[in-house]
């Protein structure tokens, strides 16, 4: 009976889920992948609370998608441990696992769940991590992402980004919708939708707001919308175009682009829409401002020297210095959180590609194998770059690691997806 | 067994989709679109000529309105540009001059120059480029005596661009459209 009801619920919800979700697949991988076994968690929870293998599946998918792990098949292994005392290390060294993840799920009163998990070093035969979570059934996926982040950090030494979110614009059936989803493409939520274009979403540093450009007033106007309350304000609706919003690292200001003086120029405005101040002054196009992580400089695109190139100037205005020199067309700068790398779109003889420049040495590397790339942004840990590209005549999302080895692709969704930006962690 | 697994995976996805994240509980803020938004923004010259020539009723209007007369240069409304350029090329001077002459002769007439770019490169840069193009046409019209109050400029960047694969197609998207008020 309960099962039937569940099935009905499932059937009712499936079409919605199936249509909207983005599915990522990984192409290539790191030179040395860490072999890890993720044993399905045991479950003493009721069927209404938990779905079999949910958590371990998500952990495995996250680790595999990073390109840094080889997630081993565990079904043929005779022992299937859930607790420390059940672990037979020889079974796991036999399949060349270096690390092993085990865990249990138990029902708690009040429709809550207790999730326990352990990360074990198979070679040293010791425990690397042990954690317990008390969660609602709805938090299973988010909890699995957090565990994957912990495993990732323990074994690679870098912060994981599985519990972060991305935003992007989906164009489908003539409508544009600004979406926020988990970093793996699940859980897409519509923030705003319109018949007119939406572009340039930008995350507030705390991840609670998005600034974006909407053409709903027949011209580009900048809005700031809370992801908590859904409320939005017009940040900038001045004469001409209002576009390219970028939050300052402290979240108090945004750099924006106005065509007040006919030419696109960069201004800084307070997050409540007050205190407008022009910071760039040129006879050419100045656009796509992007703050350095310390807030002291603004990187931007300008054609003041002829073709578009990336420049850097003091955030309060002042002399601009050219940053990119290779090629005739370099646009859309984004700086890694450690301030060391710049990613941008570079026109090459074979198309528009994601490139990365070491800001200390000036060395440039072209990373993507796609040719119509746009809007690159770093993951919070600086390892991957998310960008938009075109596959089979439709906009699609892709990601590439800063060394170019790991490539993630969005599977065909039927929609036209563009303007992605990688945000901070889920709240 | 396999089927069960599939169901549970789907169920997991379903549950995930209705789990209570802060963001999702809030309804999306719907944008109130004013009516016929997309139609008014892209008046292709070709479409206008078609509609003018198919019905005899509109042909009466055509005779009275030089802007709609397919034999009049004023019915031509697009100025095309080179890649990453905003100079009005010599071949489009006669077109700009004709519209300028009309606007000077009809000081109550108002016009919007809508700048566009092809879909390669950055959307924001293309938005700025479309703006530069519309302003370039405005400046040319100003020099010929058209008043500022008659002209509005707007840019759609690459947002109205077609899904092009070759230069013939790209060049159609690098343009400024001339749209008169109340059209």
Boltz contact constraints between the chains, C-beta under 6 A:
constraints:
  - contact:
      token1: [A, 10]
      token2: [B, 11]
      max_distance: 6.0
  - contact:
      token1: [A, 10]
      token2: [B, 14]
      max_distance: 6.0
  - contact:
      token1: [A, 13]
      token2: [B, 14]
      max_distance: 6.0
  - contact:
      token1: [A, 17]
      token2: [B, 13]
      max_distance: 6.0
  - contact:
      token1: [A, 17]
      token2: [B, 14]
      max_distance: 6.0
  - contact:
      token1: [A, 17]
      token2: [B, 17]
      max_distance: 6.0
  - contact:
      token1: [A, 51]
      token2: [B, 8]
      max_distance: 6.0
  - contact:
      token1: [A, 51]
      token2: [B, 11]
      max_distance: 6.0
  - contact:
      token1: [A, 51]
      token2: [B, 12]
      max_distance: 6.0
  - contact:
      token1: [A, 52]
      token2: [B, 8]
      max_distance: 6.0
  - contact:
      token1: [A, 54]
      token2: [B, 12]
      max_distance: 6.0
  - contact:
      token1: [A, 138]
      token2: [B, 19]
      max_distance: 6.0
  - contact:
      token1: [A, 138]
      token2: [B, 20]
      max_distance: 6.0
  - contact:
      token1: [A, 141]
      token2: [B, 16]
      max_distance: 6.0
  - contact:
      token1: [A, 180]
      token2: [B, 23]
      max_distance: 6.0
  - contact:
      token1: [A, 186]
      token2: [B, 16]
      max_distance: 6.0
  - contact:
      token1: [A, 187]
      token2: [B, 16]
      max_distance: 6.0
  - contact:
      token1: [A, 189]
      token2: [B, 23]
      max_distance: 6.0
  - contact:
      token1: [A, 189]
      token2: [B, 24]
      max_distance: 6.0
  - contact:
      token1: [A, 190]
      token2: [B, 28]
      max_distance: 6.0
  - contact:
      token1: [A, 192]
      token2: [B, 29]
      max_distance: 6.0
  - contact:
      token1: [A, 194]
      token2: [B, 31]
      max_distance: 6.0
  - contact:
      token1: [A, 195]
      token2: [B, 33]
      max_distance: 6.0
  - contact:
      token1: [A, 195]
      token2: [B, 37]
      max_distance: 6.0
  - contact:
      token1: [A, 195]
      token2: [B, 38]
      max_distance: 6.0
  - contact:
      token1: [A, 196]
      token2: [B, 37]
      max_distance: 6.0
  - contact:
      token1: [A, 197]
      token2: [B, 159]
      max_distance: 6.0
  - contact:
      token1: [A, 199]
      token2: [B, 123]
      max_distance: 6.0
  - contact:
      token1: [A, 216]
      token2: [B, 31]
      max_distance: 6.0
  - contact:
      token1: [A, 219]
      token2: [B, 154]
      max_distance: 6.0
  - contact:
      token1: [A, 227]
      token2: [B, 23]
      max_distance: 6.0
  - contact:
      token1: [A, 228]
      token2: [B, 22]
      max_distance: 6.0
  - contact:
      token1: [A, 230]
      token2: [B, 26]
      max_distance: 6.0
  - contact:
      token1: [A, 230]
      token2: [B, 29]
      max_distance: 6.0
  - contact:
      token1: [A, 232]
      token2: [B, 29]
      max_distance: 6.0
  - contact:
      token1: [A, 241]
      token2: [B, 131]
      max_distance: 6.0
  - contact:
      token1: [A, 241]
      token2: [B, 155]
      max_distance: 6.0
  - contact:
      token1: [A, 243]
      token2: [B, 124]
      max_distance: 6.0
  - contact:
      token1: [A, 243]
      token2: [B, 127]
      max_distance: 6.0
  - contact:
      token1: [A, 244]
      token2: [B, 124]
      max_distance: 6.0
  - contact:
      token1: [A, 259]
      token2: [B, 131]
      max_distance: 6.0
  - contact:
      token1: [A, 262]
      token2: [B, 135]
      max_distance: 6.0
  - contact:
      token1: [A, 264]
      token2: [B, 128]
      max_distance: 6.0
  - contact:
      token1: [A, 285]
      token2: [B, 128]
      max_distance: 6.0
  - contact:
      token1: [A, 287]
      token2: [B, 124]
      max_distance: 6.0
  - contact:
      token1: [A, 287]
      token2: [B, 125]
      max_distance: 6.0
  - contact:
      token1: [A, 287]
      token2: [B, 128]
      max_distance: 6.0
  - contact:
      token1: [A, 288]
      token2: [B, 124]
      max_distance: 6.0
  - contact:
      token1: [A, 301]
      token2: [B, 125]
      max_distance: 6.0
  - contact:
      token1: [A, 308]
      token2: [B, 125]
      max_distance: 6.0
  - contact:
      token1: [A, 331]
      token2: [B, 121]
      max_distance: 6.0
  - contact:
      token1: [A, 331]
      token2: [B, 122]
      max_distance: 6.0
  - contact:
      token1: [A, 331]
      token2: [B, 125]
      max_distance: 6.0
  - contact:
      token1: [A, 332]
      token2: [B, 122]
      max_distance: 6.0
  - contact:
      token1: [A, 352]
      token2: [B, 121]
      max_distance: 6.0
  - contact:
      token1: [A, 393]
      token2: [B, 163]
      max_distance: 6.0
